[in-house]
Structure formats: C-alpha cells, structure tokens
C-alpha cells in the first residue's frame, strides 16, 4: 500500500471517549462536593440549634431554682400561708367538738399559737430583707387566724373575744393564748399588725382578764354545748 500519512481508515478510526469535565460530574452527582459541604453545614447548624434550645431550657430551670434559692423569705411565707390555711380548715371542720375547753386548746389555740410563732420567726429573720408591702398579706392572714380562735370553741358567737358566757376557765385559756401572741407592747408592731388590729387584740385580752377575775362558771347554753361535745367526742 501507499503512504497513509498516519491516518486511519473509517473502520479503524474510533472516537476516544472523553472524560467529562469536573463541573459536569458535580452537576450530575446527586450530592456534589459543594452540596455535601452545604448539607454537612446545615446538619451542624440544626444540631447547634437543638443544643441551644436544650441549653435554654436548662438555663431557664436554673434561673427558677436560683430565684427560689435567693428568695428564702418568700418560701417561708408560702409555707406559713399553707399552714394557716390548714389550721383554718381544721377549726371549721371541728367546730362542734371545739366547744369543749380541752379540745379547743388542742385543736385551736395550740395550732394558732404555733402559726404566730412561725410568723414571729419570719419577721425576726427577714426584717431587713422585705419591702413594706411584702408583710401585709401574711400579717393579715395571721391576725384573722387569731380572731378566728377568739370566735370559736367556748367563745363561738357573733363577736370575737366575747367572754361573758364562756366561764373563767376558758377565759384563762384565752388570756394565756393572747399573752403568747402579744408578749409585750411592741409585739403587734413587730408582727406588722395594724393599729386597729392591735387595739382589737388588746380589747380581747382585757375582757379575758376581767372574766378570769370574776371567776364565774360558763352559761347554761355553753355548758350544754360542752356536754354535747364530750358525748360526741
């Protein structure tokens, strides 16, 4: 044959399959290098968001716990309020039995006195840590509980601290109780009672003292209630 000038015939000439450019591979690949990087970044961001949310929840819980820990006076007052509520309910539920002086002492006077003692301890410990408004609600609750005691048992009636029918024994119990509630002339102001509340308690105490000095037995109606309460006890 003659010269071929290095050319192949049509049967031998075949196109060499060219490699696709890198850009084309990236386009055809479902997750190209750039897309994979972006996807990984998104996953990391989502993970970061979830962690941040969890951290916020933990942070909020810690804030609440810190609040409770840094406000022990509020915790003490809440405990007192629950205790006062329980004593009030107990007095109401045992109204008939409390006509008996010994039951009255056990169910009413002693629990109320314990509430007053708790309130006195709070006032003593936190006197420089609370605002004036913080004292109003608990002091009123404690005063109303004392008033309830002076209007229950042998003193049950329309007015609190009415000692003309209860007899000297019950009056003596009430006097001892009131002296414990207000042991001195500064007791009322220390417990954040108002002047009007202090005057009312002073009046009850004076009336109790008079009834003790008169040394009279209870009235027939009070005696009847006491006898009935002993039978149902």
For each residue, the residues with C-beta under 8 A, 3 or more apart:
1: 4
2:
3:
4: 1 7 8
5:
6:
7: 4 13
8: 4 12 13
9: 12 13
10: 13
11:
12: 8 9
13: 7 8 9 10
14:
15:
16:
17:
18:
19:
20: 24 25 28
21: 24 25
22: 25 26
23: 26 27
24: 20 21 27 28
25: 20 21 22 28 29 32
26: 22 23 29 32 33 34
27: 23 24 32
28: 20 24 25
29: 25 26 32 35
30: 35
31: 35 36 39
32: 25 26 27 29 35 36
33: 26 36 37
34: 26 37 38
35: 29 30 31 32 38 39
36: 31 32 33 39 40
37: 33 34 40 41
38: 34 35 41 42
39: 31 35 36 42 43
40: 36 37 43 44
41: 37 38 44 45
42: 38 39 45 46
43: 39 40 46 47
44: 40 41 47 48
45: 41 42 48 49
46: 42 43 49 50
47: 43 44 50 51
48: 44 45 51 52
49: 45 46 52 53
50: 46 47 53 54
51: 47 48 54 55
52: 48 49 55 56
53: 49 50 56 57
54: 50 51 57 58
55: 51 52 58 59
56: 52 53 59 60
57: 53 54 60 61
58: 54 55 61 62
59: 55 56 62 63
60: 56 57 63 64
61: 57 58 64 65
62: 58 59 65 66
63: 59 60 66 67
64: 60 61 67 68
65: 61 62 68 69
66: 62 63 69 70
67: 63 64 70 71
68: 64 65 71 74 75
69: 65 66 72
70: 66 67
71: 67 68 74 75
72: 69 75 76 126
73: 76 77 122 125 126 129 130 134
74: 68 71 77 78
75: 68 71 72 78 79
76: 72 73 79 80 122 125 126
77: 73 74 80 81 122 134 138
78: 74 75 81 82
79: 75 76 82 83 118
80: 76 77 83 84 115 118 119 122 138 141 142
81: 77 78 84 85 137 138 141
82: 78 79 85 86
83: 79 80 86 87 114 115 118
84: 80 81 87 88 115 141 142 145
85: 81 82 88 89
86: 82 83 89 90
87: 83 84 90 91 111 112 115 145
88: 84 85 91 92 145 148
89: 85 86 92 93
90: 86 87 93 94 107 111
91: 87 88 94 95 98 107 108 148 149 152
92: 88 89 95
93: 89 90
94: 90 91 97 98 103 107
95: 91 92 98 152 156
96: 99 225 228 229 232
97: 94 100 103 107 229 232 233
98: 91 94 95 103 104 107 108 152 153 156 229
99: 96 103 104 153 154 156 222 225 226 228 229
100: 97 103 104 153 226 229 230 233
101: 104 105 153 154 169 170 173 226
102: 105 106
103: 94 97 98 99 100 106 107 153 229 233
104: 98 99 100 101 107 108 109 152 153 154 170 173
105: 101 102 108 109 110 173
106: 102 103 109 110
107: 90 91 94 97 98 103 104 110 111
108: 91 98 104 105 111 112 149 152 153
109: 104 105 106 112 113 149 173 174 177
110: 105 106 107 113 114
111: 87 90 107 108 114 115
112: 87 108 109 115 116 145 146 148 149 177
113: 109 110 116 117 177 180 181
114: 83 110 111 117 118
115: 80 83 84 87 111 112 118 119 142 145
116: 112 113 119 120 142 145 146 180 181 191
117: 113 114 120 121
118: 79 80 83 114 115 121 122
119: 80 115 116 122 123 138 139 142 191
120: 116 117 123 124 190 191
121: 117 118 124 125
122: 73 76 77 80 118 119 125 126 138
123: 119 120 126 127 135 190 191 192
124: 120 121 127 190
125: 73 76 121 122
126: 72 73 76 122 123 129 130
127: 123 124 130
128:
129: 73 126
130: 73 126 127 134 135
131: 134
132: 135 136
133: 136
134: 73 77 130 131 137
135: 123 130 132 138 139 192
136: 132 133 139 140 192
137: 81 134 140 141
138: 77 80 81 119 122 135 141 142
139: 119 135 136 142 143 191 192 193
140: 136 137 143 144
141: 80 81 84 137 138 144 145
142: 80 84 115 116 119 138 139 145 146 191
143: 139 140 146 147 193 197
144: 140 141 147 148
145: 84 87 88 112 115 116 141 142 148 149
146: 112 116 142 143 149 150 181 201
147: 143 144 150 151 160 200
148: 88 91 112 144 145 151 152 160
149: 91 108 109 112 145 146 152 153 177
150: 146 147 155 160 161 174 178 204
151: 147 148 155 156 157 159 160 161
152: 91 95 98 104 108 148 149 155 156
153: 98 99 100 101 103 104 108 149 156 170
154: 99 101 104 165 166 167 170 218 222 226
155: 150 151 152 160 161 162 163 166 170 174
156: 95 98 99 151 152 153 225
157: 151 162 165
158: 162
159: 151 162
160: 147 148 150 151 155 200 204
161: 150 151 155 174 200 203 204 207 208
162: 155 157 158 159 165 166 207
163: 155 166 170 171 174 207 208 210 211
164: 211 219
165: 154 157 162 218 219 221 222
166: 154 155 162 163 170 171 174 211 218 219 222
167: 154 170 171 211 216 217 218 219 222
168: 171 172 211 212 214 215 216 217
169: 101 172 173 218
170: 101 104 153 154 155 163 166 167 173 174 218
171: 163 166 167 168 174 175 208 209 211 212
172: 168 169 175 176 208 212
173: 101 104 105 109 169 170 176 177
174: 109 150 155 161 163 166 170 171 177 178 204 208
175: 171 172 178 179 205 208 209 212
176: 172 173 179 180
177: 109 112 113 149 173 174 180 181
178: 150 174 175 181 182 201 204 205 208
179: 175 176 182 183 205
180: 113 116 176 177 183
181: 113 116 146 177 178 187 201
182: 178 179 187 188 198 201 202 205
183: 179 180 187
184: 187
185:
186: 189 190
187: 181 182 183 184 190 191
188: 182 191 193 197 198 201
189: 186 192 193 198
190: 120 123 124 186 187
191: 116 119 120 123 139 142 187 188
192: 123 135 136 139 189
193: 139 143 188 189 197 198 201
194: 197 198
195: 198 199
196: 199 200
197: 143 188 193 194 200 201
198: 182 188 189 193 194 195 201 202
199: 195 196 202 203
200: 147 160 161 196 197 203 204
201: 146 178 181 182 188 193 197 198 204 205
202: 182 198 199 205 206
203: 161 199 200 206 207
204: 150 160 161 174 178 200 201 207 208
205: 175 178 179 182 201 202 208 209
206: 202 203 209 210
207: 161 162 163 203 204 210 211
208: 161 163 171 172 174 175 178 204 205 211 212
209: 171 175 205 206 212 213
210: 163 206 207 213 214
211: 163 164 166 167 168 171 207 208 214 216
212: 168 171 172 175 208 209 215
213: 209 210
214: 168 210 211
215: 168 212
216: 167 168 211
217: 167 168 223
218: 154 165 166 167 169 170 222 223 226
219: 164 165 166 167 222 223
220: 223 224
221: 165 224 225
222: 99 154 165 166 167 218 219 225 226
223: 217 218 219 220 226 227
224: 220 221 227 228
225: 96 99 156 221 222 228 229
226: 99 100 101 154 218 222 223 229 230
227: 223 224 230 231
228: 96 99 224 225 231 232
229: 96 97 98 99 100 103 225 226 232 233
230: 100 226 227 233
231: 227 228
232: 96 97 228 229
233: 97 100 103 229 230
